[in-house]
Amino acid sequence: MSKLSVGLIVSVVVMGQVITSILLLGLRDSGPVGGLSSVDAAALREAIDSLREEVGRLSGATSRPSSSTVPLDPSQTGGLDLAARFDEVIKRLEALQKSIVAKNEAGDELAGLKLRDKLREQYRTEDGAVIAEELLAQGKLAAGGNGILAFLESHPDHPDTQDLMRRARNAFQQSGYLDKALWLHGEIMKKFPEHRGGDLQLLAMLEKRMKKYDEAMQHFNESLELAKTDQDRVSRLLSRAELIHERDGDSAGLEAYREVERSAKAAGIETAGEAGKRANSIEERLTTR
């Protein structure tokens, strides 16, 4: 098969791909969002028609008898430089295909934005919190958390504001959006300062997960000072011991867990057993090294 025949096949294949893209975009254009405008579609179809005619002319030229090993005489092809023309046609087809892909992606982005705006409007209604809760129940945690925030923007004085904010924070934390969870937890602490002691512990635990060890230690210590019961204090000591173990290693962790065990035993709290188990596990590991 001659090089020109191969070129013709390639150009026809590429044109087929482009025409298929046009048809798909035509279907998209009939939908409520996205797709090409009628002006864009007409321009692309005009370009396709022009290229189809060019391929037709080249096809006629290459169909004339010639040897696969002997170049065609320009007089045989009406003065056309067929190789150059094939290259030109293929480049035009590739450029057109890229243009279609770009418009397709733009249509998808526009569709996504319109869908997001529509959902935000739904979240702002009286039933917005219910819609967001349904998303959380389906495991769509980030979407549900954002839905709750959108609802609270329109209902800042809702009686369940604190619970909803905490549910959104937990959703962001569970779905891995730790920076957003940290920001929202800060907003909760500003809006509901009466729970500062417990919230400081939760803040420190979130910072520990984010490897912000210095900030976490500071907030664990602050939460200890605000503990109202022995149970609260020992619980916060245990969380701080986990941080020390993770940050400073087995030896420091062992000492921290033993401190929790002693404090828990003195207060008659069951946490002593858990702290003791962890300390014993570390000791066994250290002795077998």
Secondary structure as GFF3:
##gff-version 3
##sequence-region A 1 289
A	DSSP	alpha_helix	3	29	.	.	.	ID=ss1
A	DSSP	alpha_helix	38	62	.	.	.	ID=ss2
A	DSSP	three_ten_helix	74	77	.	.	.	ID=ss3
A	DSSP	alpha_helix	82	123	.	.	.	ID=ss4
A	DSSP	alpha_helix	128	137	.	.	.	ID=ss5
A	DSSP	alpha_helix	141	154	.	.	.	ID=ss6
A	DSSP	alpha_helix	161	174	.	.	.	ID=ss7
A	DSSP	alpha_helix	178	191	.	.	.	ID=ss8
A	DSSP	three_ten_helix	193	195	.	.	.	ID=ss9
A	DSSP	alpha_helix	196	209	.	.	.	ID=ss10
A	DSSP	alpha_helix	213	225	.	.	.	ID=ss11
A	DSSP	alpha_helix	230	248	.	.	.	ID=ss12
A	DSSP	alpha_helix	250	267	.	.	.	ID=ss13
A	DSSP	alpha_helix	271	287	.	.	.	ID=ss14
###
